[in-house]
Amino acid sequence: MARDPAARSALEVLLCYPGLKAIRAHRRAHRAYQKGHILLARLISQRSRNKTGIEIHPGAVIGKGLVIDHGDGVVIGETAVIGDNVTLYQGVTLGGTGKETGKRHPNIGSGVTIGAGAKVLGPITIGDHSKVGAGAVVIRDVPPGCTVVGNPGRVVQKKRQEQGEIDLDQVNLPDPMLEKMQSLYERLTELERCLAKHAAESGCEGCQACFLKAEEIRREAEKE
């Protein structure tokens, strides 16, 4: 209830939230899986999948406080390990990268938030209190306290969160590529001004004409 402003009461969460139903079913399936009752465990997980749209393999290890918000299309693989107080949104996949055996799914640290449609693939580790932006595809380890955006996922260092703090902001995410493009644009603008100044001093009308044309094109682009 602390992480979903739409939740009005505990009873509403118990009766209406598919994420909670899927997690409770997984607890039962995981106990059966650990005791060697593989078929029973799979039957429980598949029944839960049909009811909630969330597929959690019975072999996955899930800590306390997991929240699956909305949940439809969430897939958690057999060897995935999820820490405490993790938040997953709809369409998240914690999957493998092929037909390899053994450990093939990710480890998710505590306090991690994974945005809608994000894919975390392979036996990688997402550090504690990190955040994966919506639609990101992560195939490499992520250090603690970082944000990942893009496809393939790009890691951006950010201010480390306080212990116990969970960052649910899925809008105000840094974009390193955009920042680099903006820096390049500003540098080119400065170079064009410098060239125009030297062209005016040397009386080169051709260079001045090119600069004026570039300025006109830039102004039109800014209007659009």
C-alpha positions as CSV (number, residue, x, y, z in Angstrom):
1,M,0.0,0.0,0.0
2,A,2.9,2.3,0.6
3,R,4.1,2.0,-3.0
4,D,0.8,2.2,-4.8
5,P,-1.3,5.4,-4.4
6,A,-4.3,3.6,-6.0
7,A,-4.5,1.2,-3.1
8,R,-7.3,2.3,-0.7
9,S,-7.4,-0.5,1.8
10,A,-5.8,-3.8,2.8
11,L,-8.9,-5.7,1.8
12,E,-8.9,-4.2,-1.7
13,V,-5.2,-5.3,-2.1
14,L,-6.0,-8.8,-0.8
15,L,-9.0,-9.3,-3.1
16,C,-8.1,-7.3,-6.3
17,Y,-4.3,-7.2,-6.8
18,P,-3.0,-9.9,-9.2
19,G,0.6,-9.3,-8.1
20,L,-0.2,-10.2,-4.5
21,K,-2.1,-13.3,-5.7
22,A,0.8,-14.4,-7.9
23,I,3.3,-14.0,-5.1
24,R,1.2,-16.0,-2.6
25,A,0.8,-18.7,-5.2
26,H,4.5,-18.7,-5.8
27,R,5.3,-19.2,-2.1
28,R,3.3,-22.4,-2.2
29,A,4.8,-23.6,-5.5
30,H,8.3,-22.8,-4.3
31,R,7.8,-24.9,-1.2
32,A,6.6,-27.8,-3.3
33,Y,9.6,-27.3,-5.7
34,Q,12.1,-27.4,-2.8
35,K,10.6,-30.7,-1.6
36,G,11.0,-32.2,-5.1
37,H,7.3,-32.1,-6.1
38,I,8.2,-30.5,-9.5
39,L,5.0,-31.3,-11.3
40,L,2.8,-30.1,-8.5
41,A,4.8,-26.9,-8.3
42,R,4.5,-26.3,-12.0
43,L,0.7,-26.9,-11.9
44,I,0.4,-24.3,-9.1
45,S,2.5,-21.8,-11.0
46,Q,0.6,-22.4,-14.3
47,R,-2.8,-22.0,-12.6
48,S,-1.6,-18.7,-11.1
49,R,-0.4,-17.6,-14.5
50,N,-3.7,-18.3,-16.1
51,K,-5.5,-16.3,-13.4
52,T,-3.2,-13.3,-13.0
53,G,-1.2,-13.1,-16.3
54,I,2.1,-13.3,-14.2
55,E,4.4,-16.2,-14.8
56,I,6.8,-17.0,-12.0
57,H,8.8,-20.3,-12.2
58,P,8.6,-22.3,-8.9
59,G,12.4,-22.4,-8.7
60,A,12.8,-18.6,-8.5
61,V,13.9,-17.3,-5.1
62,I,11.9,-14.2,-4.0
63,G,12.6,-12.1,-0.9
64,K,10.1,-10.3,1.3
65,G,8.2,-7.2,0.2
66,L,8.1,-7.8,-3.6
67,V,5.5,-5.6,-5.3
68,I,4.3,-6.5,-8.8
69,D,2.2,-3.5,-9.9
70,H,-0.5,-4.2,-12.5
71,G,1.6,-7.3,-13.4
72,D,0.3,-8.4,-16.7
73,G,3.1,-10.0,-18.8
74,V,5.6,-10.3,-16.0
75,V,7.9,-13.3,-16.4
76,I,10.4,-14.5,-13.8
77,G,12.7,-17.3,-14.7
78,E,13.7,-20.5,-12.8
79,T,17.1,-19.4,-11.5
80,A,16.2,-15.7,-10.8
81,V,16.9,-14.4,-7.3
82,I,15.0,-11.3,-6.1
83,G,16.0,-9.4,-2.9
84,D,13.8,-7.6,-0.5
85,N,11.4,-4.7,-1.3
86,V,11.7,-4.9,-5.0
87,T,9.1,-3.3,-7.3
88,L,8.3,-4.7,-10.8
89,Y,5.9,-3.1,-13.2
90,Q,3.9,-4.7,-16.0
91,G,5.7,-6.4,-18.8
92,V,9.0,-7.0,-17.0
93,T,11.0,-10.0,-17.9
94,L,13.7,-11.6,-15.7
95,G,14.8,-14.1,-18.4
96,G,17.7,-16.0,-19.9
97,T,19.6,-15.5,-23.1
98,G,19.4,-19.0,-24.7
99,K,19.4,-22.7,-24.0
100,E,22.3,-22.6,-21.5
101,T,22.0,-24.7,-18.3
102,G,22.7,-23.9,-14.7
103,K,22.4,-20.3,-13.5
104,R,20.9,-18.4,-16.4
105,H,18.6,-15.7,-14.9
106,P,19.4,-12.5,-13.1
107,N,20.0,-11.6,-9.5
108,I,18.0,-8.5,-8.4
109,G,19.3,-6.7,-5.3
110,S,17.1,-5.2,-2.6
111,G,15.2,-2.0,-3.1
112,V,15.4,-2.2,-6.9
113,T,12.7,-0.7,-9.1
114,I,12.2,-2.1,-12.7
115,G,10.0,-0.1,-15.0
116,A,7.3,-1.3,-17.4
117,G,8.4,-3.4,-20.3
118,A,12.0,-3.7,-19.1
119,K,14.0,-6.9,-19.9
120,V,16.8,-8.1,-17.6
121,L,18.5,-11.0,-19.3
122,G,21.1,-13.5,-18.4
123,P,23.0,-14.4,-15.2
124,I,23.7,-10.7,-14.3
125,T,23.4,-8.8,-11.1
126,I,21.4,-5.6,-10.5
127,G,22.8,-3.9,-7.5
128,D,20.9,-2.8,-4.4
129,H,18.7,0.4,-4.8
130,S,19.2,0.6,-8.5
131,K,16.5,1.5,-11.0
132,V,15.8,0.2,-14.5
133,G,13.9,2.5,-16.8
134,A,10.8,1.5,-18.7
135,G,11.7,-0.4,-21.9
136,A,15.3,-0.9,-21.0
137,V,17.1,-4.1,-22.1
138,V,19.8,-4.9,-19.5
139,I,22.4,-7.6,-20.4
140,R,25.3,-6.5,-18.2
141,D,25.8,-6.1,-14.4
142,V,24.6,-2.9,-12.8
143,P,26.4,-1.5,-9.8
144,P,24.4,-0.5,-6.7
145,G,22.6,2.8,-6.7
146,C,22.6,3.3,-10.5
147,T,20.0,4.0,-13.1
148,V,19.8,2.0,-16.4
149,V,18.1,3.4,-19.5
150,G,17.9,2.5,-23.2
151,N,18.5,-0.5,-25.4
152,P,21.0,-1.9,-24.8
153,G,20.9,-0.6,-21.2
154,R,23.3,2.2,-20.4
155,V,24.3,2.7,-16.8
156,V,24.2,6.2,-15.3
157,Q,25.7,6.8,-11.8
158,K,23.4,8.7,-9.5
159,K,23.2,9.8,-5.9
160,R,23.0,6.8,-3.7
161,Q,19.6,6.4,-2.0
162,E,19.2,6.3,1.8
163,Q,18.8,3.0,3.4
164,G,15.2,1.8,3.0
165,E,14.3,4.4,0.4
166,I,12.6,3.1,-2.7
167,D,12.7,5.3,-5.8
168,L,9.5,4.8,-7.9
169,D,10.0,7.7,-10.3
170,Q,9.8,6.4,-13.8
171,V,9.8,9.8,-15.6
172,N,12.8,11.8,-14.5
173,L,15.5,9.5,-15.7
174,P,18.9,10.7,-17.0
175,D,19.8,10.1,-20.6
176,P,23.5,10.1,-21.2
177,M,23.2,10.0,-25.0
178,L,20.9,13.0,-25.0
179,E,23.3,14.9,-22.8
180,K,26.2,14.1,-25.1
181,M,24.2,15.2,-28.2
182,Q,23.3,18.4,-26.5
183,S,26.9,19.1,-25.6
184,L,28.0,18.4,-29.2
185,Y,25.2,20.7,-30.5
186,E,26.4,23.5,-28.2
187,R,30.0,23.0,-29.3
188,L,29.1,23.1,-33.0
189,T,27.2,26.3,-32.4
190,E,30.1,27.9,-30.7
191,L,32.5,26.9,-33.6
192,E,30.1,28.3,-36.2
193,R,30.0,31.6,-34.4
194,C,33.8,31.7,-34.2
195,L,34.1,30.9,-37.9
196,A,31.6,33.7,-38.7
197,K,33.6,36.2,-36.7
198,H,36.9,35.3,-38.4
199,A,35.1,35.3,-41.8
200,A,33.8,38.8,-41.2
201,E,37.3,40.0,-40.1
202,S,38.9,38.6,-43.3
203,G,36.1,39.7,-45.6
204,C,35.1,36.2,-46.7
205,E,31.5,36.7,-48.0
206,G,31.2,33.0,-48.8
207,C,31.8,31.9,-45.2
208,Q,29.4,34.5,-43.9
209,A,26.7,33.3,-46.3
210,C,27.2,29.7,-45.1
211,F,26.9,30.8,-41.5
212,L,23.7,32.8,-42.2
213,K,22.2,29.8,-43.9
214,A,23.1,27.5,-41.0
215,E,21.5,30.0,-38.6
216,E,18.4,30.0,-40.7
217,I,18.1,26.2,-40.7
218,R,18.7,26.0,-36.9
219,R,16.0,28.6,-36.2
220,E,13.5,26.6,-38.3
221,A,14.5,23.4,-36.5
222,E,14.0,25.1,-33.1
223,K,10.5,26.3,-34.1
224,E,9.5,22.7,-35.1
